[in-house]
Amino acid sequence: MTDKHSPRVLLLGFTVGDDVFREVVARDVVLPTQTHTFAWSLVRSLRAAGCPVRLLSAAPASTFPRNRQIRFRSGHFQQDGVPGELLGFVNLLGLKHLTRFVAAVRAGSRTLRRHGDDILLIHGVHTPFLWFGVLVAWRGSARVVPVLTDPPGVVLPDDGRIVRALRRLDHALVRMALRRSSGVVVLTAALGEDFAPSIPRLVMEGICDPPTTGASTGGPDAGPPSDAATRDIVYAGGLTRAYGVDRLIEAFRGMPDPDLRLLLFGRGELEDWSRTQAEVDPRISPPELLDRAALVRRLASASVLVNPRPVEQSFVRYSFPSKLIEYLSTGVPVVTTRLPGIPPDYEPYLRFAETDTADGLREALLRLLATPPGERAALGAAGAAFVRESRGPAAQGRRIRSFLAGLPVAPSGGVDAVEQGSGSPLHPLGRP
């Protein structure tokens, strides 16, 4: 319930309606499901805490030619009672950033002036939006709080020299913009320590917000539950080497039990290779792409859910795999590698691979599968209760509201005035 003490939030980012999201997915090689899921979970958390929310959003489309649509039009939308405005932009390298910045300045300035929002919450490390935040901070129009879910300027394996140079520039611009913020919300402490070291921060690794029974955002049906005669090991996410899918398949193929089955849900560079592996070993199901509600039903029917992400990549210390919260919420036991971004209070509810190799994953999976069924059920139920109670929208919404309400009001009069207030003490997320 809203009250006069609740911060009024303008959320700038990629929180689009389900219809727009489906259109983006249909044309894109990247599947921004986690971005979409987290954005709406953030909205529901804020509203659960009594904070009025308005949306200012761009379609979460990859740059052409990864997404074949070039022109995205502006417009208005409403979903779940939340009003939103879509930003128009040109989806070409360089022009994408420029047109998104211009659109954010025009629409964002108008919205802040009309509705008098207290907080400009910026979802992601998107340079055009962060630099609109700099302008807002300079004007003193609202307190600016970025939500950092990833490190800035991550170079992709197929990036060319020009794109790599642009990513380095983007990295520098992001760091400059973050210094003008009133506070930051980060998935891991390392994100705040390395990219916004003097800014008050709230560490919030995710939100447990599973879809309601029967909810669906479109896509194929989940189909019948798995055969009771099989024990399903399930992975959902990007089908990439960076996420350890090749190691998972190698680990599974070394498990001789004929009643085991490996199910893969997602899209990525290893999709065709995974289909080839399914032809070699019929216990491996070809990869499928499901909508979120259908996927959750499949996850809930598994014997084990697995997160095989390797731990040696440089970006891992900044990462908390949101799939761990979604996995745990199903009540199914979870095997994961020992990622440094996993908070200590998760450890009793997870089973860890001692190494991130195929052998380490295989040993952890076999060890869990050998556990008596009652013990596995108890582990899964405890994990579900943990994330639903401590990371649900109500709990996380209270933390976000308290953090936002406690930030000092940014003074007007220029960037220097804003920077004088950047030495506030850290505000870590209190653990339950």
C-alpha positions in Angstrom: 0.0 0.0 0.0 1.3 3.4 -1.0 1.9 6.0 1.7 3.2 9.5 1.7 6.7 8.3 2.9 7.2 5.9 0.0 9.7 7.1 -2.6 8.1 7.6 -6.0 10.2 5.7 -8.6 10.8 6.2 -12.3 12.4 3.0 -13.5 14.5 3.6 -16.6 15.6 0.4 -18.4 14.1 -2.5 -20.4 10.9 -3.3 -18.5 8.6 -3.8 -21.5 5.2 -5.5 -21.8 5.1 -9.2 -22.6 3.8 -8.6 -26.1 6.9 -6.4 -27.0 9.2 -8.9 -25.3 7.8 -11.8 -27.5 8.4 -9.7 -30.6 12.0 -9.0 -29.6 12.7 -12.7 -28.9 11.2 -13.7 -32.2 13.8 -11.6 -34.1 16.8 -11.8 -31.8 19.7 -14.3 -31.5 20.0 -13.4 -27.8 17.3 -14.4 -25.3 17.0 -11.6 -22.7 14.7 -13.6 -20.5 16.6 -12.9 -17.3 16.6 -9.2 -18.0 12.8 -9.3 -18.5 12.2 -11.5 -15.5 14.4 -9.4 -13.1 12.9 -6.1 -14.3 9.3 -7.1 -13.6 10.3 -8.8 -10.3 11.9 -5.4 -9.3 8.7 -3.6 -10.2 6.6 -6.0 -8.1 9.0 -5.7 -5.2 8.8 -1.9 -5.2 5.0 -2.0 -5.4 4.9 -4.6 -2.6 6.8 -2.1 -0.5 4.3 0.7 -1.3 6.5 2.6 -3.8 4.6 4.0 -6.8 6.4 3.0 -10.0 6.4 4.4 -13.5 8.3 2.8 -16.4 10.5 4.4 -19.1 11.7 1.6 -21.3 13.6 0.6 -24.4 13.0 -2.8 -26.1 15.9 -5.1 -25.0 17.1 -5.8 -28.5 20.6 -6.8 -29.6 22.3 -4.4 -32.1 21.6 -5.1 -35.8 22.2 -7.7 -37.3 21.8 -9.8 -34.2 18.3 -8.4 -34.1 17.0 -7.7 -37.6 14.7 -4.9 -36.6 16.3 -1.5 -37.2 13.7 1.1 -36.1 11.9 0.8 -32.8 9.0 3.2 -32.3 8.0 5.1 -29.2 4.6 4.6 -27.5 2.8 4.0 -24.3 1.8 0.8 -22.6 0.4 -0.5 -19.3 0.9 -3.9 -17.7 -0.3 -5.2 -14.3 -1.5 -1.7 -13.6 1.9 -0.1 -14.1 2.1 2.7 -16.7 5.0 2.8 -19.1 6.5 4.7 -22.0 8.5 3.0 -24.8 11.5 4.9 -26.1 12.0 5.0 -29.9 15.6 4.3 -31.2 17.6 3.3 -34.3 19.1 -0.1 -33.8 22.4 0.4 -35.5 25.9 0.5 -34.0 26.6 4.0 -32.6 23.2 5.4 -33.6 21.6 3.0 -31.0 23.3 4.8 -28.1 22.8 8.3 -29.5 19.1 7.8 -30.2 18.4 6.1 -26.9 20.1 9.0 -25.0 18.1 11.6 -26.9 14.9 9.7 -26.3 15.6 9.3 -22.6 16.4 13.0 -22.2 13.2 14.1 -23.9 10.8 11.6 -22.4 12.6 11.3 -19.0 12.8 15.0 -18.4 9.1 15.4 -19.3 8.1 12.6 -17.0 10.1 13.7 -14.0 8.8 17.3 -14.4 5.2 16.1 -14.7 5.1 13.5 -11.9 7.8 14.7 -9.5 9.4 11.3 -9.0 11.9 11.1 -6.1 14.1 8.3 -7.5 15.4 7.7 -11.0 16.2 3.9 -10.8 18.3 2.8 -13.8 18.3 -0.9 -14.6 21.6 -2.0 -16.1 24.9 -0.5 -17.2 23.6 1.1 -20.4 25.6 4.2 -21.1 22.9 6.4 -22.6 20.6 5.8 -19.6 23.4 6.4 -17.1 24.4 9.7 -18.7 20.8 10.8 -18.6 21.1 10.0 -14.9 24.2 12.3 -14.8 22.0 15.1 -16.3 19.2 14.4 -13.7 21.8 14.5 -10.8 23.3 17.7 -12.2 19.8 19.3 -12.2 18.9 17.9 -8.8 15.6 16.6 -10.3 15.8 13.3 -8.5 18.1 10.9 -6.7 19.8 8.6 -9.3 20.3 5.0 -8.4 21.6 2.5 -11.0 20.9 -1.2 -10.6 24.1 -3.0 -11.7 23.5 -6.6 -12.8 26.7 -7.0 -14.8 30.1 -5.4 -15.1 30.4 -2.7 -17.8 32.1 -3.2 -21.2 32.3 -7.0 -21.3 34.0 -8.0 -24.5 32.3 -10.9 -26.4 34.3 -13.6 -28.2 33.1 -12.5 -31.6 33.6 -8.8 -31.1 35.8 -7.1 -33.8 38.5 -4.5 -33.2 36.1 -1.6 -33.6 33.5 -3.1 -31.3 36.2 -3.9 -28.7 37.4 -0.3 -28.8 33.9 1.0 -28.4 33.4 -1.4 -25.4 36.5 0.1 -23.7 35.2 3.6 -24.2 31.8 2.5 -22.9 33.5 1.0 -19.8 35.2 4.4 -19.1 32.0 6.3 -19.6 30.0 4.0 -17.3 32.5 4.4 -14.5 32.4 8.2 -14.8 28.6 8.2 -14.8 28.4 6.0 -11.7 30.4 8.5 -9.7 27.5 10.9 -10.0 24.9 8.5 -8.5 23.3 8.9 -5.1 23.5 5.1 -4.6 23.7 1.8 -6.4 21.9 -1.6 -6.1 24.3 -4.4 -7.0 24.0 -8.2 -7.5 27.4 -8.8 -5.8 29.6 -6.7 -3.5 32.4 -6.9 -6.0 30.4 -4.8 -8.5 30.0 -2.0 -6.0 33.6 -2.2 -4.8 35.2 -2.1 -8.2 32.9 0.2 -10.2 31.3 2.5 -7.6 33.6 2.3 -4.6 32.6 5.5 -2.9 28.8 5.2 -3.5 26.3 3.9 -0.9 25.3 0.4 -2.1 22.6 -2.2 -1.5 23.7 -5.8 -2.2 20.7 -7.7 -3.6 21.6 -10.7 -5.6 18.1 -11.4 -6.9 14.4 -11.7 -6.3 12.4 -14.9 -5.9 9.3 -14.2 -7.9 8.1 -17.4 -9.7 5.2 -17.1 -12.1 1.7 -17.8 -10.7 0.1 -21.2 -11.5 -1.0 -21.3 -15.1 0.7 -18.0 -16.0 2.3 -17.9 -19.4 4.0 -15.4 -21.6 3.6 -17.4 -24.8 5.6 -20.1 -26.5 5.2 -23.9 -26.7 3.5 -25.8 -23.9 5.6 -27.6 -21.4 4.2 -30.9 -22.4 3.6 -33.9 -20.1 5.7 -34.5 -17.0 8.8 -36.6 -17.3 8.5 -40.4 -17.2 8.6 -41.6 -13.6 11.0 -44.3 -14.6 13.7 -41.7 -15.4 15.7 -39.4 -13.2 16.1 -36.1 -15.0 19.1 -33.8 -14.6 18.0 -30.4 -15.9 19.9 -27.3 -17.0 18.2 -24.0 -18.1 20.0 -21.0 -19.5 22.5 -20.0 -22.2 23.9 -23.0 -24.1 27.4 -21.7 -24.1 30.9 -22.7 -23.1 31.1 -19.7 -20.8 28.2 -21.2 -18.8 29.8 -24.7 -18.7 27.3 -26.5 -20.9 30.0 -28.5 -22.7 31.4 -29.7 -19.3 27.9 -30.7 -18.2 27.3 -32.8 -21.2 30.8 -34.4 -20.8 30.0 -35.1 -17.2 26.7 -36.7 -18.0 28.0 -38.9 -20.7 30.4 -40.4 -18.1 27.4 -41.4 -16.0 26.4 -44.9 -17.2 23.0 -45.3 -15.5 20.4 -46.0 -18.2 17.5 -44.3 -16.2 19.2 -40.9 -16.2 18.2 -38.2 -18.7 19.7 -34.8 -19.4 17.3 -32.0 -20.4 18.7 -28.7 -21.8 16.5 -25.6 -22.1 17.9 -22.5 -23.7 19.6 -21.1 -26.7 23.3 -20.3 -27.6 26.4 -21.2 -29.5 26.3 -24.9 -28.4 22.8 -25.5 -29.5 23.7 -27.4 -32.7 26.5 -29.3 -30.9 24.1 -30.3 -28.2 21.7 -31.7 -30.7 24.6 -33.8 -32.1 25.4 -35.1 -28.6 21.7 -36.1 -28.3 22.1 -38.2 -31.4 25.1 -39.9 -30.0 23.5 -40.5 -26.5 19.7 -40.9 -26.6 19.5 -40.2 -22.9 20.3 -36.5 -23.8 17.2 -34.6 -25.0 17.7 -32.1 -27.8 17.6 -28.5 -26.5 14.2 -26.8 -26.2 13.2 -23.2 -25.8 10.2 -22.7 -23.5 8.4 -19.7 -22.0 9.0 -19.0 -18.4 5.9 -20.5 -16.9 6.3 -23.7 -19.0 10.0 -23.9 -18.0 9.3 -23.6 -14.3 6.9 -26.6 -14.6 9.6 -28.6 -16.3 12.2 -27.6 -13.6 9.8 -28.7 -10.9 9.6 -32.2 -12.3 13.3 -32.8 -12.3 15.4 -34.9 -10.0 18.3 -32.5 -9.9 18.9 -29.0 -11.3 22.4 -28.0 -12.2 24.4 -24.8 -12.6 27.7 -25.8 -14.2 29.2 -22.3 -14.7 33.1 -22.4 -14.7 34.7 -20.3 -12.0 37.8 -19.1 -13.7 36.4 -16.4 -16.0 37.2 -12.8 -15.0 33.5 -11.8 -14.9 32.5 -14.5 -12.4 33.3 -12.5 -9.3 30.7 -9.9 -10.4 28.0 -12.5 -11.1 25.3 -14.2 -9.2 23.4 -16.6 -11.5 19.7 -15.7 -11.1 18.9 -19.2 -12.1 19.9 -20.4 -8.6 17.0 -18.5 -7.1 14.6 -19.8 -9.7 16.0 -23.4 -9.3 15.7 -23.3 -5.5 12.1 -21.9 -5.6 11.0 -25.1 -7.4 11.8 -27.3 -4.4 14.2 -29.5 -6.4 17.8 -30.1 -5.1 20.5 -28.0 -6.8 24.1 -28.8 -7.8 26.3 -25.8 -8.6 29.9 -24.9 -9.0 31.4 -22.8 -6.2 31.0 -19.3 -7.6 32.4 -16.5 -5.4 29.2 -14.4 -5.8 27.0 -16.9 -4.0 26.3 -15.5 -0.5 27.2 -17.7 2.5 23.6 -18.1 3.7 22.7 -20.1 0.5 25.3 -22.8 1.2 23.1 -25.1 3.4 20.6 -25.4 0.6 23.0 -26.1 -2.3 25.2 -29.0 -3.2 28.6 -28.0 -4.6 30.9 -29.5 -7.1 34.4 -29.5 -5.6 35.9 -28.5 -9.0 34.2 -27.0 -12.0 35.5 -29.7 -14.3 33.4 -32.4 -15.9 34.7 -34.9 -13.3 33.8 -32.5 -10.5 30.3 -32.0 -11.8 29.8 -35.8 -12.3 30.9 -36.6 -8.8 28.6 -34.0 -7.3 25.6 -35.2 -9.3 26.2 -38.8 -8.5 26.6 -38.0 -4.8 23.3 -36.2 -4.7 21.5 -38.8 -6.7 22.7 -41.5 -4.3 21.1 -39.6 -1.4 17.9 -41.2 0.0 14.8 -39.7 -1.6 13.4 -38.4 1.6 16.7 -36.5 2.3 16.7 -35.0 -1.2 13.0 -33.9 -0.8 13.8 -32.2 2.5 16.8 -30.4 1.0 14.6 -29.1 -1.8 11.8 -28.0 0.4 14.2 -26.2 2.7 15.8 -24.4 -0.2 12.4 -23.3 -1.6 11.3 -22.0 1.8 14.6 -20.1 2.2 14.4 -18.1 -1.1 10.7 -17.5 -1.0 10.8 -16.1 2.6 14.2 -14.2 2.4 14.4 -13.2 -1.3 10.7 -12.8 -2.2 9.2 -9.5 -3.5 7.9 -8.5 0.0 11.3 -9.0 1.7 13.4 -7.5 -1.1 11.0 -4.7 -1.6 11.3 -3.6 2.1 15.1 -3.6 1.7 15.0 -1.5 -1.5 12.5 1.0 0.0 14.6 1.4 3.1 17.7 2.0 1.1 16.1 4.5 -1.3 14.4 6.4 1.5 17.7 6.7 3.4 19.7 8.2 0.5 20.5 11.9 0.9 18.7 14.3 -1.5 21.1 15.2 -4.3 21.8 19.0 -4.3 21.2 21.0 -7.5 23.9 23.2 -9.0 26.1 21.0 -11.1 28.2 17.8 -11.0 30.6 19.1 -8.4 27.8 19.6 -5.9 26.6 16.0 -6.5 30.1 14.6 -6.0 30.5 16.2 -2.6 27.8 13.8 -1.3 29.4 10.6 -2.6 31.3 9.6 0.5 28.4 8.2 2.4 28.9 4.9 4.3 28.1 1.7 2.6 24.6 0.3 3.1 24.9 -3.5 2.7 21.9 -5.7 2.4 21.0 -7.0 5.8 20.9 -10.8 5.8 17.9 -12.5 7.4 
